[in-house]
Amino acid sequence: VRRGNLAWVQRQHDVYGSVVLASTQLFFDRRLQDPGDSHTFARLEPLGEQAFALHDVPDAGLWEFRGRTEVHTYTSAMCWAACDRLCKIAVRLKRDDRAQYWRERADTIHARIIEKAWSEELGHFTDTFDGHRLDASLLLLADIGFIDANDARFVATVEAIGRDLKHGNALYRYIAPDDFGEPETSFTICTFWYIDALAAIGRMDEAREMFEALLQQRNHLGLLSEDLAFDGGEAWGNFPQTYSHVGLITAAMRLSRSWQEAS
């Protein structure tokens, strides 16, 4: 493998979960003219097998670290998501045998993550198995359904991230030194993840305040960059950045009134 592709190969463990998550709608969205069927499900199952096989194998993680490989909690949680959604799809298709199979695999990964990534000593989930650091990707554990937003362990993790990764009205991805040294800027989508998590645990006013502050960092066309300087909000990184705008939309939906309330 050429060096330029090494990090890409090492971080693919979470991609299996992403593909299955993205495909799940095919089986549940009644608006679709051609919904997913048993044939589609059969094509997804090998991805679940890969996810299960790799859920506790070190990789470069979501952030594609070049200098280290570890078992990243987010990666493992996405592998869990692949197996969990395959179970739900099997139930939808009335494939009881496959539903049981994928439920057992999902439960195995779930138990492993709780055992290795929850730190009783620190009182929060950690970025890696047997780790001690925080990572903004932990904010997504409730969003993907791995843990309930009201679970005390998730609430404690959100609070710890707010304490250690939040600076002003923005968030670091992580604060541990990486390939380029100590992080200096906020990562825009991580701030939106934090806003979404705050709203999910009931801190709606604080979430809305941060959301409105972050909107002020858009340029005159309403666009956001990948990173923002903590002091002054100068745009850094890729611009415009799709992920940042996905985060904006997701957070806006979380903070908006439901259709039932608005009608």
SEDREN-706786 format. One record per residue: y, x, z of N, C-alpha, C in turn; residue in one letter; residue number from 1. Coordinates in steps of 0.2 Angstrom, whole numbers, padded with zeros to 4 digits. Atoms other than C-alpha are relative to their C-alpha. Layout:
N
n_v, n_u, n_w, ca_v, ca_u, ca_w, c_v, c_u, c_w, res, n
Y, X, Z, Y, X, Z, Y, X, Z, A, NUM
...
END
This chain:
263
n_v, n_u, n_w, ca_v, ca_u, ca_w, c_v, c_u, c_w, res, n
-0006, 0004, 0000, 0000, 0000, 0000, 0006, 0004, 0000, V, 1
-0006, -0004, 0000, 0017, 0007, -0005, 0004, -0001, 0007, R, 2
-0004, 0001, -0006, 0029, 0010, 0010, 0004, -0006, 0000, R, 3
-0005, 0006, 0001, 0041, -0004, 0003, -0004, -0006, 0002, G, 4
0004, 0007, -0001, 0027, -0017, 0005, -0003, 0000, 0007, N, 5
0004, 0000, -0007, 0020, -0011, 0022, 0002, -0005, 0005, L, 6
-0003, 0005, -0005, 0031, -0022, 0033, -0002, -0007, -0003, A, 7
0001, 0007, 0003, 0028, -0037, 0021, -0008, -0002, 0002, W, 8
0007, 0001, -0002, 0009, -0035, 0023, -0001, -0001, 0007, V, 9
0002, 0000, -0007, 0009, -0032, 0041, 0003, -0007, 0004, Q, 10
-0002, 0006, -0003, 0019, -0048, 0045, -0002, -0006, -0003, R, 11
0003, 0006, 0003, 0009, -0060, 0035, -0004, -0005, 0004, Q, 12
0004, 0004, -0004, 0000, -0067, 0049, 0003, -0007, 0001, H, 13
-0003, 0006, -0001, 0013, -0080, 0052, 0001, -0005, -0006, D, 14
-0001, 0003, 0006, 0014, -0085, 0034, -0005, -0006, -0001, V, 15
0005, 0005, 0001, -0003, -0095, 0035, 0002, -0006, 0004, Y, 16
-0003, 0006, -0004, 0005, -0106, 0048, 0006, -0004, -0004, G, 17
-0006, 0002, 0004, 0021, -0108, 0037, -0003, -0005, -0005, S, 18
0002, 0004, 0006, 0011, -0114, 0022, -0003, -0006, 0002, V, 19
0003, 0006, -0003, 0000, -0126, 0032, 0005, -0005, 0002, V, 20
-0005, 0004, -0003, 0015, -0133, 0041, 0004, -0004, -0006, L, 21
-0004, 0002, 0006, 0025, -0135, 0024, -0005, -0005, -0004, A, 22
0005, 0004, 0003, 0009, -0144, 0017, -0001, -0006, 0003, S, 23
0003, 0005, -0004, 0006, -0156, 0031, 0003, -0007, -0002, T, 24
-0003, 0007, 0003, 0019, -0169, 0024, -0003, -0003, -0005, Q, 25
0004, 0003, 0006, 0008, -0171, 0009, -0004, -0006, 0002, L, 26
0005, 0005, -0003, -0004, -0181, 0020, 0003, -0006, 0004, F, 27
-0003, 0005, -0004, 0008, -0191, 0030, 0006, -0004, -0002, F, 28
-0006, 0004, 0002, 0023, -0196, 0020, -0002, -0005, -0005, D, 29
0002, 0006, 0004, 0020, -0213, 0013, 0004, -0001, -0006, R, 30
-0005, 0001, 0006, 0034, -0211, 0000, -0003, 0004, -0006, R, 31
0002, -0004, 0005, 0024, -0199, -0010, -0005, -0004, -0005, L, 32
0005, 0003, 0005, 0015, -0205, -0026, -0006, 0003, 0000, Q, 33
0006, -0003, 0000, 0002, -0192, -0025, -0001, 0004, 0007, D, 34
0001, -0003, -0006, -0002, -0188, -0007, -0006, 0005, 0000, P, 35
0006, -0004, -0001, -0014, -0175, -0001, -0006, -0003, 0001, G, 36
0006, 0003, 0000, -0032, -0178, -0002, -0005, 0005, 0003, D, 37
0005, -0005, -0002, -0049, -0170, 0003, 0000, 0006, -0004, S, 38
0000, -0006, 0004, -0047, -0158, -0011, 0005, 0005, 0002, H, 39
-0006, -0004, -0003, -0030, -0152, -0005, -0002, 0003, 0007, T, 40
0002, -0002, -0007, -0037, -0151, 0013, -0004, 0006, -0001, F, 41
0005, -0005, 0001, -0051, -0140, 0007, 0003, 0006, -0002, A, 42
-0003, -0006, 0002, -0039, -0128, -0001, 0004, 0003, 0005, R, 43
-0004, -0002, -0006, -0029, -0127, 0015, -0004, 0003, 0005, L, 44
0004, -0003, -0005, -0044, -0123, 0026, -0001, 0007, 0000, E, 45
0001, -0007, -0001, -0046, -0105, 0021, 0006, 0003, 0003, P, 46
-0006, -0003, -0003, -0028, -0102, 0026, 0000, -0001, 0008, L, 47
0002, 0001, -0007, -0033, -0109, 0043, -0005, 0005, 0003, G, 48
0004, -0005, -0002, -0047, -0097, 0044, 0003, 0007, 0001, E, 49
-0004, -0006, -0001, -0036, -0083, 0041, 0005, 0000, 0006, Q, 50
-0004, 0001, -0006, -0024, -0089, 0054, -0004, 0001, 0006, A, 51
0004, -0001, -0006, -0038, -0090, 0067, -0002, 0007, 0001, F, 52
0002, -0006, 0000, -0044, -0073, 0062, 0005, 0005, 0002, A, 53
-0006, -0004, -0001, -0027, -0065, 0064, 0004, -0001, 0006, L, 54
-0005, 0002, -0005, -0019, -0074, 0079, 0001, 0005, 0005, H, 55
-0001, -0005, -0006, -0022, -0059, 0091, 0000, 0007, -0003, D, 56
-0001, -0006, 0004, -0020, -0045, 0078, 0007, 0002, 0000, V, 57
-0007, -0003, 0001, -0005, -0034, 0079, 0003, 0000, -0007, P, 58
-0003, 0000, 0006, 0008, -0036, 0066, 0007, 0002, 0001, D, 59
-0007, -0002, -0001, 0026, -0032, 0062, 0005, -0005, 0002, A, 60
-0004, 0006, -0003, 0032, -0049, 0068, 0005, -0003, -0005, G, 61
-0005, 0004, 0004, 0045, -0061, 0061, 0005, 0004, -0003, L, 62
-0006, -0004, 0001, 0058, -0048, 0061, -0002, 0006, -0004, W, 63
0002, -0006, 0004, 0048, -0035, 0051, 0001, 0006, 0003, E, 64
-0001, -0006, -0003, 0049, -0021, 0063, -0004, 0005, -0004, F, 65
0003, -0005, 0003, 0045, -0005, 0054, -0003, 0005, 0004, R, 66
0002, -0005, -0005, 0042, 0006, 0069, -0006, -0002, 0005, G, 67
0005, 0002, -0005, 0029, -0004, 0079, -0004, -0006, -0002, R, 68
0003, 0006, 0001, 0016, -0017, 0078, -0003, -0002, 0007, T, 69
0003, 0003, -0006, 0011, -0029, 0092, -0002, -0007, -0001, E, 70
0001, 0007, 0001, 0004, -0046, 0094, 0006, -0004, 0003, V, 71
-0006, 0004, -0001, 0019, -0056, 0093, -0001, -0008, 0002, H, 72
0001, 0007, -0002, 0020, -0073, 0102, 0001, -0005, -0005, T, 73
-0002, 0005, 0005, 0029, -0082, 0088, -0006, 0000, -0006, Y, 74
0005, -0001, 0005, 0016, -0075, 0075, -0006, -0004, 0002, T, 75
0006, 0003, -0002, 0001, -0081, 0086, 0001, -0008, 0001, S, 76
-0002, 0007, 0000, 0010, -0098, 0089, 0000, -0003, -0007, A, 77
0000, 0003, 0007, 0012, -0101, 0070, -0008, 0000, -0002, M, 78
0007, 0001, 0002, -0007, -0097, 0068, -0003, -0006, 0004, C, 79
0002, 0006, -0003, -0010, -0110, 0081, 0002, -0006, -0004, W, 80
-0003, 0006, 0004, 0001, -0122, 0071, -0004, -0002, -0006, A, 81
0004, 0001, 0006, -0010, -0119, 0056, -0006, -0004, 0002, A, 82
0006, 0004, -0002, -0026, -0125, 0065, 0002, -0007, 0003, C, 83
-0002, 0007, -0002, -0017, -0139, 0074, 0001, -0005, -0005, D, 84
-0002, 0004, 0006, -0010, -0146, 0058, -0006, -0002, -0004, R, 85
0006, 0002, 0003, -0027, -0145, 0050, -0004, -0005, 0004, L, 86
0004, 0005, -0004, -0035, -0155, 0064, 0004, -0007, -0001, C, 87
-0004, 0006, 0001, -0021, -0168, 0062, -0002, -0003, -0007, K, 88
0001, 0003, 0007, -0024, -0169, 0043, -0007, -0002, 0000, I, 89
0007, 0002, 0000, -0043, -0170, 0046, -0001, -0007, 0003, A, 90
0000, 0007, -0003, -0040, -0185, 0058, 0002, -0005, -0005, V, 91
-0003, 0005, 0005, -0029, -0193, 0044, -0005, -0002, -0005, R, 92
0005, 0001, 0005, -0043, -0191, 0032, -0007, -0002, 0002, L, 93
0006, 0002, -0003, -0056, -0197, 0044, -0006, 0005, -0001, K, 94
0005, -0005, 0000, -0065, -0181, 0043, -0001, 0003, 0008, R, 95
0001, -0001, -0008, -0071, -0181, 0062, -0003, 0007, 0001, D, 96
0003, -0007, -0001, -0082, -0165, 0060, 0005, 0005, -0001, D, 97
-0005, -0005, 0001, -0067, -0155, 0053, 0005, 0000, 0005, R, 98
-0005, 0001, -0006, -0055, -0162, 0066, -0002, 0003, 0006, A, 99
0003, -0004, -0006, -0066, -0156, 0080, 0000, 0007, -0001, Q, 100
0000, -0008, 0001, -0068, -0139, 0072, 0007, 0003, 0001, Y, 101
-0006, -0003, 0000, -0050, -0136, 0070, 0004, -0001, 0007, W, 102
-0003, 0001, -0007, -0045, -0144, 0087, -0003, 0006, 0005, R, 103
0003, -0006, -0004, -0057, -0131, 0095, 0003, 0006, -0001, E, 104
-0003, -0006, 0001, -0049, -0117, 0086, 0007, 0000, 0002, R, 105
-0007, 0001, -0003, -0031, -0123, 0090, 0000, 0001, 0007, A, 106
0000, 0000, -0007, -0036, -0125, 0108, -0001, 0008, 0002, D, 107
0001, -0007, -0001, -0043, -0107, 0108, 0006, 0004, 0000, T, 108
-0006, -0003, 0000, -0027, -0100, 0102, 0005, -0001, 0005, I, 109
-0005, 0002, -0005, -0016, -0110, 0113, -0002, 0003, 0007, H, 110
0002, -0003, -0006, -0026, -0104, 0128, 0002, 0007, 0001, A, 111
-0001, -0008, 0000, -0025, -0086, 0123, 0008, 0001, 0000, R, 112
-0007, -0002, -0001, -0006, -0087, 0121, 0003, -0001, 0007, I, 113
-0002, 0001, -0007, -0003, -0095, 0138, -0002, 0005, 0004, I, 114
0002, -0005, -0004, -0014, -0082, 0145, 0004, 0007, -0001, E, 115
-0003, -0007, 0001, -0006, -0067, 0137, 0008, 0000, -0001, K, 116
-0007, 0000, 0001, 0012, -0072, 0133, 0004, -0004, 0005, A, 117
-0004, 0003, -0005, 0017, -0082, 0148, 0000, 0005, 0006, W, 118
0000, -0004, -0005, 0023, -0071, 0162, 0002, -0003, 0007, S, 119
-0002, 0002, -0007, 0022, -0077, 0180, 0005, 0004, 0004, E, 120
-0004, -0005, -0003, 0031, -0062, 0186, 0007, -0001, -0002, E, 121
-0007, 0000, 0003, 0046, -0064, 0174, 0002, -0008, 0000, L, 122
-0001, 0007, 0000, 0045, -0083, 0174, 0002, -0003, -0007, G, 123
-0001, 0002, 0007, 0046, -0085, 0155, -0005, 0003, -0005, H, 124
0004, -0003, 0005, 0037, -0082, 0139, 0003, 0006, -0002, F, 125
-0002, -0006, 0002, 0038, -0065, 0132, -0001, 0001, -0008, T, 126
0000, 0000, 0007, 0040, -0059, 0114, -0007, 0002, -0003, D, 127
0006, -0002, 0002, 0023, -0051, 0113, -0005, -0001, 0006, T, 128
0005, 0000, -0005, 0006, -0052, 0122, 0001, 0006, 0005, F, 129
0000, -0005, -0006, 0007, -0043, 0139, 0007, 0003, -0001, D, 130
-0007, -0003, 0001, 0026, -0040, 0135, 0004, -0001, 0006, G, 131
-0005, 0001, -0005, 0041, -0040, 0145, 0007, -0002, -0003, H, 132
-0006, 0002, 0003, 0055, -0044, 0132, 0001, -0007, -0002, R, 133
-0001, 0006, 0002, 0063, -0059, 0126, 0002, 0000, -0008, L, 134
-0001, 0000, 0008, 0065, -0064, 0107, 0002, -0008, -0001, D, 135
-0003, 0007, 0002, 0075, -0079, 0100, -0005, -0004, -0003, A, 136
0006, 0004, 0003, 0059, -0085, 0091, -0003, -0004, 0005, S, 137
0004, 0004, -0005, 0052, -0091, 0107, 0004, -0007, 0001, L, 138
-0003, 0006, -0001, 0065, -0105, 0106, -0003, -0005, -0005, L, 139
0003, 0004, 0005, 0054, -0112, 0092, -0007, -0003, 0002, L, 140
0006, 0002, -0003, 0039, -0115, 0103, -0001, -0008, 0000, L, 141
0000, 0007, 0000, 0044, -0133, 0106, 0000, -0003, -0006, A, 142
-0002, 0003, 0006, 0050, -0136, 0089, -0007, -0001, -0004, D, 143
0006, 0001, 0004, 0033, -0133, 0081, -0006, -0003, 0004, I, 144
0005, 0004, -0004, 0024, -0143, 0095, -0005, 0004, 0004, G, 145
0004, -0003, -0004, 0016, -0129, 0104, 0000, -0002, 0007, F, 146
-0002, 0002, -0007, 0024, -0134, 0121, 0005, -0006, 0000, I, 147
-0005, 0005, -0001, 0034, -0149, 0126, 0006, 0002, 0002, D, 148
-0006, -0002, -0002, 0052, -0147, 0127, 0002, -0001, 0008, A, 149
-0001, 0001, -0007, 0052, -0154, 0145, -0005, 0004, 0004, N, 150
0005, -0004, -0004, 0038, -0142, 0150, 0005, 0006, 0004, D, 151
-0005, -0005, -0004, 0046, -0131, 0164, -0001, 0007, -0002, A, 152
0001, -0007, 0003, 0039, -0115, 0156, 0005, 0001, -0006, R, 153
-0004, -0001, 0006, 0049, -0119, 0140, 0007, 0000, 0002, F, 154
-0007, 0000, -0003, 0065, -0124, 0150, 0002, 0007, 0003, V, 155
-0001, -0006, -0004, 0063, -0108, 0160, 0002, 0006, -0006, A, 156
-0001, -0005, 0006, 0062, -0098, 0143, 0006, -0001, -0003, T, 157
-0007, 0001, 0003, 0077, -0106, 0136, 0006, 0003, 0004, V, 158
-0005, -0003, -0004, 0087, -0102, 0151, 0000, 0007, 0001, E, 159
0000, -0007, 0000, 0081, -0084, 0151, 0003, 0003, -0006, A, 160
-0003, -0002, 0006, 0086, -0082, 0133, 0008, -0001, 0001, I, 161
-0007, 0000, -0001, 0103, -0089, 0137, 0003, 0005, 0005, G, 162
-0002, -0005, -0004, 0105, -0077, 0151, 0000, 0007, -0003, R, 163
0001, -0007, 0002, 0099, -0061, 0142, 0002, 0001, -0007, D, 164
-0001, -0001, 0007, 0102, -0064, 0123, 0007, -0004, -0002, L, 165
-0007, 0003, 0002, 0118, -0075, 0123, 0006, 0004, 0002, K, 166
-0006, -0004, -0002, 0134, -0067, 0122, 0006, -0004, -0003, H, 167
-0005, 0005, 0002, 0149, -0079, 0121, -0003, -0006, -0003, G, 168
0003, 0006, 0003, 0145, -0093, 0109, -0005, 0002, -0006, N, 169
0004, -0002, 0005, 0132, -0083, 0099, -0006, 0004, 0003, A, 170
0007, -0003, -0003, 0114, -0075, 0101, -0002, 0006, -0004, L, 171
0003, -0005, 0003, 0106, -0059, 0098, -0007, -0003, -0002, Y, 172
0008, 0001, 0001, 0088, -0060, 0090, -0004, 0003, 0006, R, 173
0003, -0003, -0005, 0083, -0048, 0103, 0005, 0006, 0002, Y, 174
-0004, -0005, -0002, 0091, -0034, 0112, -0003, 0007, 0001, I, 175
0003, -0007, 0000, 0078, -0020, 0112, 0002, 0004, -0006, A, 176
-0002, -0004, 0005, 0082, -0006, 0101, -0006, -0001, -0006, P, 177
0004, 0000, 0006, 0074, -0007, 0083, 0000, 0006, -0004, D, 178
0000, -0006, 0005, 0073, 0004, 0068, 0007, 0003, -0001, D, 179
-0007, -0002, 0001, 0092, 0005, 0067, 0004, 0001, 0006, F, 180
-0004, -0001, -0006, 0096, 0007, 0085, 0000, -0007, 0004, G, 181
-0001, 0006, -0004, 0102, -0006, 0097, 0004, -0006, -0004, E, 182
-0003, 0005, 0004, 0107, -0023, 0089, 0008, -0001, 0002, P, 183
-0007, 0001, -0002, 0126, -0026, 0088, 0003, -0006, -0002, E, 184
-0003, 0007, 0002, 0129, -0043, 0080, -0005, -0005, 0002, T, 185
0004, 0006, -0001, 0123, -0060, 0082, -0004, -0002, -0006, S, 186
0003, 0002, 0006, 0110, -0068, 0071, 0001, -0007, 0000, F, 187
-0003, 0006, 0000, 0117, -0084, 0065, -0006, -0006, 0001, T, 188
0005, 0006, -0001, 0101, -0095, 0064, -0003, 0000, 0007, I, 189
0002, 0000, -0007, 0096, -0089, 0081, 0004, -0004, 0005, C, 190
-0005, 0004, -0004, 0112, -0097, 0088, -0002, -0007, -0001, T, 191
0002, 0007, 0001, 0107, -0113, 0080, -0007, -0002, 0003, F, 192
0007, 0002, -0004, 0089, -0112, 0087, 0002, -0001, 0007, W, 193
-0002, 0001, -0007, 0097, -0110, 0104, 0004, -0007, 0001, Y, 194
-0003, 0006, 0000, 0108, -0125, 0101, -0005, -0006, 0000, I, 195
0006, 0005, 0000, 0093, -0135, 0096, -0004, -0001, 0006, D, 196
0004, 0000, -0006, 0083, -0130, 0111, 0004, -0003, 0006, A, 197
-0004, 0003, -0006, 0098, -0134, 0123, 0000, -0007, -0001, L, 198
0000, 0007, 0000, 0099, -0151, 0116, -0007, -0003, 0001, A, 199
0006, 0002, -0002, 0080, -0153, 0117, -0002, -0001, 0007, A, 200
0001, 0000, -0007, 0080, -0149, 0135, 0005, -0004, 0004, I, 201
-0005, 0004, -0003, 0094, -0161, 0139, 0007, 0002, 0001, G, 202
-0006, -0002, -0001, 0109, -0150, 0139, 0005, -0001, -0006, R, 203
-0004, 0002, 0006, 0118, -0159, 0125, 0007, 0002, 0000, M, 204
-0007, -0002, 0000, 0136, -0156, 0130, 0001, 0007, -0002, D, 205
0000, -0007, 0001, 0133, -0138, 0130, -0002, 0002, -0007, E, 206
0002, -0001, 0007, 0124, -0138, 0114, 0005, -0002, -0005, A, 207
-0006, 0002, 0005, 0138, -0148, 0105, 0006, 0005, 0000, R, 208
-0006, -0005, -0001, 0151, -0136, 0112, -0001, 0006, -0004, E, 209
0002, -0006, 0004, 0142, -0121, 0105, 0000, -0001, -0008, M, 210
0000, 0002, 0007, 0139, -0130, 0088, 0007, 0000, -0003, F, 211
-0007, 0001, 0003, 0157, -0134, 0086, 0003, 0007, 0000, E, 212
-0003, -0007, 0000, 0162, -0116, 0090, -0003, 0004, -0006, A, 213
0003, -0004, 0006, 0149, -0109, 0077, 0003, -0003, -0006, L, 214
-0003, 0003, 0006, 0156, -0121, 0064, 0007, 0003, -0002, L, 215
-0007, -0003, 0001, 0173, -0112, 0066, -0001, 0007, -0003, Q, 216
0001, -0007, 0003, 0165, -0096, 0060, -0001, -0001, -0008, Q, 217
0001, 0000, 0007, 0162, -0103, 0042, 0006, 0002, -0004, R, 218
-0006, -0002, 0004, 0173, -0097, 0028, 0004, -0006, -0003, N, 219
-0004, 0006, 0003, 0185, -0108, 0018, -0004, -0004, -0004, H, 220
0004, 0004, 0004, 0171, -0114, 0008, -0006, -0003, 0004, L, 221
0005, 0003, -0004, 0161, -0119, 0023, -0007, 0004, 0000, G, 222
0006, -0004, 0000, 0148, -0105, 0021, 0000, 0005, 0006, L, 223
0001, -0004, -0005, 0140, -0094, 0034, -0004, 0006, -0002, L, 224
0004, -0006, 0001, 0133, -0076, 0034, -0006, 0000, 0004, S, 225
0006, -0001, -0004, 0117, -0070, 0041, 0001, 0002, 0007, E, 226
-0002, -0002, -0006, 0125, -0061, 0055, 0007, -0001, 0001, D, 227
-0008, 0001, -0001, 0142, -0063, 0064, 0001, 0005, 0006, L, 228
-0002, -0005, -0006, 0151, -0050, 0075, 0002, -0004, 0006, A, 229
-0001, 0004, -0006, 0152, -0056, 0093, 0008, 0000, 0001, F, 230
-0008, 0000, -0001, 0171, -0051, 0094, 0003, -0001, -0007, D, 231
-0004, 0002, 0006, 0181, -0060, 0080, -0004, -0003, -0005, G, 232
0004, 0004, 0004, 0166, -0068, 0071, 0000, 0003, -0007, G, 233
0000, -0002, 0007, 0167, -0056, 0056, -0007, 0000, -0003, E, 234
0007, 0001, 0004, 0153, -0059, 0043, -0003, 0006, -0001, A, 235
0004, -0006, 0002, 0139, -0047, 0042, -0006, -0002, -0003, W, 236
0006, 0002, 0003, 0123, -0046, 0033, 0000, -0004, -0007, G, 237
0000, 0004, 0006, 0118, -0057, 0018, 0005, -0006, 0000, N, 238
-0005, 0005, 0001, 0131, -0069, 0012, 0000, -0003, -0007, F, 239
0002, 0004, -0005, 0129, -0083, 0010, -0007, 0000, 0002, P, 240
0007, 0000, -0002, 0113, -0085, 0020, -0003, -0007, 0001, Q, 241
0003, 0006, 0000, 0101, -0099, 0017, -0002, -0002, 0007, T, 242
0003, 0002, -0007, 0093, -0098, 0034, 0005, -0003, 0005, Y, 243
-0006, 0002, -0005, 0110, -0100, 0043, 0002, -0007, -0002, S, 244
-0002, 0007, 0002, 0113, -0116, 0033, -0005, -0005, 0002, H, 245
0005, 0004, -0002, 0096, -0123, 0037, 0000, -0001, 0007, V, 246
-0001, 0001, -0007, 0099, -0120, 0055, 0006, -0004, 0002, G, 247
-0006, 0005, -0001, 0116, -0129, 0054, -0002, -0007, -0001, L, 248
0002, 0007, 0002, 0108, -0144, 0046, -0005, -0003, 0006, I, 249
0004, 0002, -0005, 0094, -0144, 0059, 0003, -0002, 0006, T, 250
-0004, 0001, -0007, 0106, -0143, 0074, 0004, -0006, -0001, A, 251
-0004, 0006, 0001, 0117, -0156, 0066, -0004, -0006, 0001, A, 252
0005, 0006, -0001, 0102, -0168, 0065, -0002, -0001, 0007, M, 253
0002, 0000, -0007, 0097, -0164, 0083, 0006, -0004, 0004, R, 254
-0006, 0002, -0004, 0115, -0168, 0089, 0003, -0007, -0002, L, 255
-0003, 0006, 0003, 0118, -0183, 0078, -0004, -0006, 0004, S, 256
0003, 0006, -0002, 0114, -0201, 0084, -0005, -0002, -0005, R, 257
0005, 0002, 0004, 0098, -0208, 0078, 0002, -0006, -0005, S, 258
-0002, 0006, 0004, 0098, -0221, 0064, 0000, -0007, 0003, W, 259
0001, 0006, -0004, 0093, -0234, 0076, 0007, -0001, 0004, Q, 260
-0007, 0000, -0004, 0109, -0230, 0087, 0006, -0001, -0004, E, 261
-0006, 0000, 0004, 0120, -0229, 0072, 0000, -0007, -0004, A, 262
0000, 0006, 0004, 0115, -0246, 0064, 0002, -0006, 0004, S, 263
END
